[in-house]
């Protein structure tokens, strides 16, 4: 039984053709309504429809059924009409689009634009750069660990602050040689001292989150993917606090980078790019002078920011799965087909209680080869997915066995055409 769902969405499109909203803004906030069985299927259907129209669904919040949203209140005639017309294919816009103006600018530069300077810094991740403390010890660059530990194992996995002035000039060359998909760290500009930057940045390495309560969780903003996400996901006041001593961010791009739609980069990386193609690509982020003038905010990830980060992480996970599918089956299926299968897999797998990465991946393979809702026309698949008493991991194994049998059945037919 389906309900009519409503959510507040942030949509974006660089191409004017893809902007089905009025006002001309590249990025807008509005409310969309459509019919769906669950909140998850509502989000998936919205994402598909918006993408088919040439736009991008960046995030969605305040997802509720109409009954929940308007409990105890009377619907306006316009909303009553929208609810009556709602279907499960085309979302309806039920609020005027509000243009979102960016408080920062992102453009692309290359490593050749960087030179050793007193205001150039790197914040590096020991987890992603094995042996980093030893490399720094012989680099000649001024550096300090953001953690106060003296434990060698903890130091090896810690974030390290490095000044890239003339003394650390050689280290800048080492940074350039790091594979972009190692996500080893970020660069930034700040006219400050090592001690001041150390004190400021370490304050943000751990923050309370909605799932951890008051127990701080690691916030890995020195991962370029996370820092890019933070520019659009983190509470604007908290982001301003974090960036206050900085004048620019310089983030190595990779196939896993998710750039905001208003980034001034004409050919953003995609998950299907090779890491080598992104080797000399950096995102330079700058912001308006008043970004750091706001009042201090409690250092914690609020629910709205947490949901935004979750939305971006979900997009990244879908992209990684799509890339995995294309690496395996690219000779047969296009990138678009792999992406559609990856997008549909979490909801489809969830119908049968399968939610782990391996279980969703198995479902994605089945969707890619046999189409949406394949269990409705493949009797054996229907029976094994609906078999009572099976645990999710057993359903995953049943599905993989069925896929293998189906593939073996088709192999002789392929040979006949050879």
Legacy VTK file of the C-alpha trace (Angstrom):
# vtk DataFile Version 3.0
C-alpha trace
ASCII
DATASET POLYDATA
POINTS 418 float
0.000 0.000 0.000
1.561 3.293 -1.060
1.349 6.680 0.653
1.873 10.197 -0.610
5.255 11.433 0.645
6.737 14.914 0.800
10.320 16.089 1.330
12.384 19.263 1.255
14.944 18.871 -1.518
18.057 20.663 -2.703
18.339 20.368 -6.480
21.089 21.602 -8.763
21.944 21.730 -12.439
24.701 23.504 -14.343
22.725 23.112 -17.558
19.776 25.539 -17.872
17.911 22.838 -19.805
17.911 20.653 -16.687
16.391 23.360 -14.479
12.683 22.587 -14.468
12.236 25.245 -11.785
11.744 28.953 -12.354
14.156 31.680 -11.300
17.328 30.568 -13.081
19.330 29.532 -10.013
21.808 26.677 -10.403
20.938 25.431 -6.905
17.515 25.639 -5.270
15.558 24.386 -2.277
11.957 23.242 -2.775
9.424 20.675 -1.641
8.543 17.690 -3.835
5.691 15.256 -3.452
5.002 11.819 -4.939
3.518 8.448 -4.115
5.734 5.658 -2.719
5.640 2.654 -0.404
8.384 3.791 2.000
10.669 6.749 2.669
13.482 4.818 0.964
11.511 4.149 -2.214
10.351 7.776 -2.200
13.960 9.005 -2.125
15.069 6.528 -4.797
12.186 7.453 -7.114
12.851 11.167 -6.618
16.532 10.726 -7.401
15.759 8.778 -10.584
13.181 11.272 -11.808
15.305 14.351 -11.075
18.352 12.796 -12.750
16.279 11.830 -15.793
15.277 15.486 -16.063
18.912 16.583 -16.166
19.279 17.797 -12.560
20.823 16.405 -9.397
19.166 15.697 -6.057
21.867 16.844 -3.639
19.983 16.211 -0.425
16.533 15.600 0.970
15.296 16.358 4.476
12.028 16.392 6.418
10.736 13.272 4.641
7.218 12.464 5.874
3.909 11.190 4.613
1.314 13.872 3.978
-0.676 12.474 6.897
2.332 12.910 9.206
3.267 16.356 7.929
-0.245 17.791 8.192
-1.532 15.854 11.202
-4.308 17.928 12.816
-4.174 20.533 10.051
-6.363 21.064 7.022
-4.763 20.829 3.585
-4.980 23.863 1.345
-6.969 23.397 -1.890
-3.701 23.434 -3.880
-2.204 20.701 -1.673
-5.384 18.652 -1.875
-5.171 18.841 -5.665
-1.484 17.794 -5.622
-2.213 14.818 -3.372
-5.035 13.738 -5.674
-2.734 13.921 -8.712
0.313 12.284 -7.085
1.718 9.161 -8.725
4.850 7.038 -8.266
6.636 8.258 -11.412
6.624 12.053 -11.617
7.258 14.247 -8.547
5.118 17.326 -8.070
6.581 20.656 -6.941
4.517 22.000 -4.049
6.542 25.053 -3.052
8.221 27.908 -4.861
11.930 27.218 -5.495
14.286 29.199 -3.274
17.652 29.977 -4.860
20.638 28.970 -2.724
23.554 31.350 -3.094
26.975 29.806 -2.473
29.155 31.352 0.220
32.278 29.924 -1.388
33.736 29.482 -4.858
35.433 26.373 -6.191
37.637 26.412 -9.258
40.232 24.054 -10.649
43.996 24.518 -10.502
47.000 22.249 -11.053
50.039 21.501 -8.926
52.093 23.948 -10.998
50.050 26.780 -9.455
51.543 25.982 -6.046
54.945 27.010 -4.759
56.514 26.892 -1.289
55.245 29.794 0.843
54.918 30.718 4.506
51.120 30.600 4.253
50.906 27.197 2.494
50.117 24.180 4.671
49.186 20.518 4.416
47.095 18.453 6.817
47.902 14.799 6.172
46.404 11.474 7.213
48.763 8.866 8.612
46.208 6.142 7.962
46.240 6.853 4.216
49.999 7.485 4.067
51.844 4.530 5.628
55.124 5.569 7.253
54.205 9.278 7.254
55.939 10.134 10.582
59.219 8.711 9.274
58.863 10.597 5.981
58.248 13.854 7.829
61.174 13.286 10.183
63.618 13.424 7.256
61.779 16.011 5.142
63.125 19.202 6.674
59.557 20.569 6.825
58.167 22.045 10.030
55.477 19.662 11.254
53.469 18.586 14.278
50.949 15.846 15.071
47.420 17.013 15.904
47.238 14.353 18.619
49.151 14.602 21.887
49.903 10.889 22.096
53.451 9.523 22.250
52.386 6.017 21.238
54.124 5.124 17.976
51.139 3.178 16.625
48.763 6.062 17.339
51.163 8.580 15.802
51.340 6.505 12.637
47.538 6.750 12.227
47.209 10.399 13.253
46.701 13.620 11.248
49.864 15.719 10.792
50.138 19.451 10.159
52.996 20.471 7.832
54.174 23.934 6.818
55.108 24.025 3.124
57.495 26.981 3.162
60.966 27.048 1.621
62.244 24.590 4.237
59.447 22.185 3.305
59.635 22.782 -0.436
60.840 19.280 -1.202
57.891 17.852 0.680
55.516 19.658 -1.677
56.999 17.529 -4.466
56.311 14.363 -2.453
52.703 15.425 -2.031
52.321 15.855 -5.767
53.522 12.283 -6.335
50.950 10.760 -4.000
48.202 8.864 -5.876
45.069 11.018 -5.860
42.925 8.044 -4.851
44.991 7.552 -1.686
43.171 10.600 -0.249
46.240 11.346 1.851
45.293 14.833 2.970
44.385 18.408 2.127
46.281 21.653 1.578
45.261 25.125 2.695
46.483 28.677 3.013
46.655 30.528 6.328
48.795 33.394 7.600
49.439 31.919 11.033
51.906 30.098 13.247
52.353 26.373 13.624
51.238 26.511 17.250
48.073 28.497 16.472
47.039 26.250 13.583
47.739 23.161 15.692
45.535 24.435 18.523
42.740 25.430 16.165
42.581 22.347 13.931
42.888 19.704 16.652
39.726 21.146 18.205
37.721 19.738 15.265
39.249 16.254 14.984
36.480 14.787 17.163
32.861 15.904 17.460
29.669 14.554 19.021
27.156 13.243 16.452
23.464 12.287 16.660
24.300 8.574 16.743
27.015 8.880 19.391
25.291 11.283 21.738
27.848 13.306 23.686
30.619 10.790 22.980
32.860 12.454 20.358
33.414 10.663 17.044
36.363 11.133 14.686
35.759 13.860 12.100
38.229 13.212 9.281
38.030 16.609 7.596
41.624 16.140 6.418
40.328 13.564 3.909
39.704 15.651 0.736
36.435 13.801 0.108
35.134 14.669 3.573
36.269 18.293 3.302
34.474 18.683 -0.032
31.351 17.173 1.522
31.653 19.530 4.494
31.442 22.580 2.233
27.818 21.724 1.487
26.846 19.442 4.401
28.260 21.047 7.532
26.267 23.659 9.433
27.304 26.999 7.921
28.186 28.544 11.292
30.333 25.563 12.286
31.979 25.517 8.853
32.808 29.209 9.275
34.439 28.458 12.619
36.527 25.660 11.146
37.686 27.814 8.237
38.155 31.031 10.217
42.010 31.142 10.207
42.185 29.853 6.615
42.077 31.900 3.426
41.771 29.015 0.934
41.401 25.241 0.700
43.254 23.161 -1.905
41.782 19.679 -2.287
43.191 16.915 -4.525
40.417 15.561 -6.747
39.764 11.868 -7.360
37.062 9.751 -9.011
35.310 9.681 -5.618
35.118 13.472 -5.273
31.584 14.872 -5.101
31.717 18.485 -6.196
28.859 20.896 -5.434
26.883 21.832 -8.524
27.995 25.450 -8.270
31.680 24.506 -8.455
33.283 26.330 -11.385
34.795 23.161 -12.836
33.676 22.355 -16.353
34.466 18.634 -16.383
34.080 17.282 -12.820
35.574 13.850 -12.090
33.194 10.920 -12.182
33.426 7.578 -10.473
34.119 5.978 -13.869
37.293 8.027 -14.421
40.722 6.500 -13.914
42.664 7.757 -10.908
45.529 8.637 -13.253
43.231 11.074 -15.091
42.811 13.085 -11.865
46.472 13.153 -10.929
47.040 16.862 -11.636
43.591 18.125 -10.656
43.070 20.260 -7.549
39.976 22.088 -6.314
40.712 25.563 -4.984
37.986 26.723 -2.595
37.753 30.338 -1.471
35.021 32.142 0.425
33.586 35.556 1.023
35.348 37.804 3.546
32.479 37.622 6.049
32.516 33.803 6.272
34.364 33.872 9.574
32.490 36.691 11.294
29.642 34.715 12.815
29.157 33.917 16.483
30.777 30.787 17.909
28.791 27.566 17.530
28.984 24.392 19.632
31.446 21.999 18.012
29.133 19.096 17.169
27.502 17.546 14.109
23.798 18.349 14.306
21.070 16.135 12.872
20.662 18.182 9.690
24.389 18.103 8.938
24.516 14.400 9.789
21.713 13.698 7.317
23.464 15.736 4.615
26.721 13.859 5.132
24.740 10.614 5.012
23.147 11.598 1.708
26.547 12.353 0.171
28.036 9.150 1.526
25.134 7.225 0.031
25.804 8.867 -3.356
29.473 7.930 -3.078
28.690 4.336 -2.130
26.314 4.027 -5.088
29.003 5.400 -7.388
31.613 2.975 -6.059
29.207 0.075 -6.588
28.436 1.291 -10.117
32.171 1.451 -10.865
32.610 -2.085 -9.520
29.795 -3.320 -11.772
31.301 -1.580 -14.784
34.760 -3.014 -14.060
33.211 -6.484 -14.045
30.657 -6.171 -16.828
31.681 -3.095 -18.832
31.984 -5.133 -22.023
28.240 -5.808 -21.869
26.676 -2.898 -19.969
27.084 0.877 -20.219
28.048 3.182 -17.368
24.446 4.413 -17.272
23.097 0.890 -16.879
25.589 0.130 -14.118
24.661 3.349 -12.321
20.920 2.590 -12.511
21.467 -0.909 -11.100
23.601 0.486 -8.272
20.982 3.136 -7.447
18.109 0.638 -7.363
19.966 -2.103 -5.478
19.732 -0.815 -1.865
15.940 -0.442 -2.009
15.446 -3.713 -3.897
17.685 -5.652 -1.505
15.955 -4.041 1.478
12.645 -5.548 0.364
14.104 -8.930 1.313
15.959 -7.838 4.445
19.335 -7.719 2.705
21.231 -4.598 3.749
24.933 -5.445 3.994
27.373 -4.370 1.296
27.783 -7.900 -0.050
24.030 -8.444 -0.109
23.336 -5.160 -1.911
26.125 -5.936 -4.393
24.564 -9.312 -5.190
21.221 -7.608 -5.802
22.889 -5.009 -8.047
24.374 -7.775 -10.214
20.956 -9.392 -10.522
19.290 -6.087 -11.441
21.961 -5.354 -14.023
21.550 -8.702 -15.766
17.815 -9.280 -15.349
16.245 -5.833 -14.994
14.183 -4.025 -12.339
11.964 -6.236 -10.163
13.319 -9.310 -11.977
11.751 -11.528 -9.307
8.315 -10.652 -10.674
9.007 -12.428 -13.981
11.697 -14.935 -12.924
9.813 -17.599 -10.965
12.872 -19.276 -9.469
14.271 -15.942 -8.285
10.887 -15.060 -6.776
10.716 -18.335 -4.869
14.230 -18.178 -3.445
13.925 -14.538 -2.377
10.589 -15.201 -0.657
11.648 -18.498 0.912
10.697 -18.457 4.602
13.240 -19.116 7.316
16.223 -17.816 5.313
18.579 -15.292 6.851
19.699 -12.325 4.729
23.159 -13.776 4.070
21.530 -17.047 2.977
19.252 -15.171 0.570
22.346 -13.482 -0.832
24.004 -16.879 -1.383
20.804 -18.234 -2.972
20.710 -15.226 -5.304
24.348 -15.614 -6.336
23.836 -19.320 -7.025
20.812 -18.531 -9.176
22.792 -15.896 -11.092
25.557 -18.414 -11.739
23.067 -20.993 -13.005
21.434 -18.452 -15.293
24.823 -17.416 -16.667
25.829 -21.026 -17.304
22.530 -21.593 -19.094
23.289 -18.718 -21.472
26.925 -19.608 -22.155
26.244 -22.234 -24.870
24.019 -19.693 -26.646
26.882 -17.181 -26.673
29.178 -19.822 -28.096
26.785 -20.524 -30.957
27.225 -16.945 -32.127
31.018 -17.210 -32.094
LINES 1 419
418 0 1 2 3 4 5 6 7 8 9 10 11 12 13 14 15 16 17 18 19 20 21 22 23 24 25 26 27 28 29 30 31 32 33 34 35 36 37 38 39 40 41 42 43 44 45 46 47 48 49 50 51 52 53 54 55 56 57 58 59 60 61 62 63 64 65 66 67 68 69 70 71 72 73 74 75 76 77 78 79 80 81 82 83 84 85 86 87 88 89 90 91 92 93 94 95 96 97 98 99 100 101 102 103 104 105 106 107 108 109 110 111 112 113 114 115 116 117 118 119 120 121 122 123 124 125 126 127 128 129 130 131 132 133 134 135 136 137 138 139 140 141 142 143 144 145 146 147 148 149 150 151 152 153 154 155 156 157 158 159 160 161 162 163 164 165 166 167 168 169 170 171 172 173 174 175 176 177 178 179 180 181 182 183 184 185 186 187 188 189 190 191 192 193 194 195 196 197 198 199 200 201 202 203 204 205 206 207 208 209 210 211 212 213 214 215 216 217 218 219 220 221 222 223 224 225 226 227 228 229 230 231 232 233 234 235 236 237 238 239 240 241 242 243 244 245 246 247 248 249 250 251 252 253 254 255 256 257 258 259 260 261 262 263 264 265 266 267 268 269 270 271 272 273 274 275 276 277 278 279 280 281 282 283 284 285 286 287 288 289 290 291 292 293 294 295 296 297 298 299 300 301 302 303 304 305 306 307 308 309 310 311 312 313 314 315 316 317 318 319 320 321 322 323 324 325 326 327 328 329 330 331 332 333 334 335 336 337 338 339 340 341 342 343 344 345 346 347 348 349 350 351 352 353 354 355 356 357 358 359 360 361 362 363 364 365 366 367 368 369 370 371 372 373 374 375 376 377 378 379 380 381 382 383 384 385 386 387 388 389 390 391 392 393 394 395 396 397 398 399 400 401 402 403 404 405 406 407 408 409 410 411 412 413 414 415 416 417
